[in-house]
């Protein structure tokens, strides 16, 4: 084999290893508790969820607790559905939920509170 091909293969392997390690680390660093997730959802329902909080909660998998990650996925379905949005996004209100969306977030909060009990 040509040495250039071997170098390219080595670079590709190293890149995949780096991304694998970074994914593994991120799965272990974001560990919100049930109470913290309830707080995030309450902040969202109240129209005060910042863009940074929204990004972290909606994008980072909660690998250590599949129940919380299921709630996160349901949250994403709610905020992605145009039926639940009033369209007035801001840095202070990253989700801009209407009353329908806020009601659905309230249901998620109740679901989490039952897990806590």
N, C-alpha and C positions, 0 to 999 in steps of 0.2 A: 504494500500500500504506500501511497505517496505520503510524505511527512506532512504536507499541508492538510490532507484529509484527516490525519490523526490529530492534528492540532485543533481543527474545527470540531471534531467529535469530542475532544477533551473539553473545549470551551462550552459546548452545549451541555455536557454532563455537569460541569461545574455550575452553570447557570441554573439548571434544574435542581441541583442540590441546594443552592443558595435559597431559591424560592421555596423549596420544601421545608428547610429549616425556619425560614421566616414565617411560613404558614403555621408550622408547629408552635412557634413562640407566640404568635398572635392568638392562637386557640387557647393558650394557657394564661394569657395576660388579661383578657377581658372576662371577668367573673362577677357580674353583677348578682346581688342577692335578690330574692323575691321582693323584699322591701324596696330595694333600689329600682327594680323594674316597675313596681307599683308607682313609685315616685316619678319615674320618667313618663309613664302613661298618664298620671294625674296632671303633670306639667303640660303634656300634649293636649289633654282634654280642656285645660284651662287657657289654652292659646299662648303658652309661654315657652314652648320647646324651641331652643335655639338651633341654628343650623348645625353647629358642632355636635350637640347632643343628638340631634336627629341622625346625622351621618354615622356617628359611632353606633347607636342602637340599631339602626336599620341595616347597616352594612356588615357589622362584625358578628359572626356566628357565636352563639353561646354554647361552646362545645362541651362544657362540663355538665350541663343540665339540659337534656332534650326537651323537658317540659317548658323551660323558659325560652328555648330556641323556637319551639312551636308557637309560643305567644308572640315572639319577635316576627315570625313569618306571617302570622295572622295580622299583626300590626302593619306589616308591609302591604298586605293585600288591601287593608282598609285605606291606607294613604295613597295607594296606587289607583284606587277606584274613583273616577271622576264624579260619581254620584255622591261621594262623601266630602268633596272639596268645594269651598266657596270661591277660591281663586285669588285671595288677597294675601299672598305669601310675603313674608318679611324676614329679616334676620332674627327677629324676636319670636316669630311664629312661623316655623319652617313647614308646618303641615297645613295650616289654613283650613281646618276642618269645619264643616257646617254642622248643624244640629244632628243630622243623621250619623255623620262620622263620629261626633263626640259621644253619641249614644253607644255606638259599637265599641269605642275605646272604653266606655264605662263597663260594658259587658266583659271585656278583657280584664279590667281591674277586679271585677267580682270573681272571675274565674281564678285569678291569682290569689285573692284573699281566701278562697276556699282551699287552695293548696297550702296556705299558711296555717290554717286552722288544724 
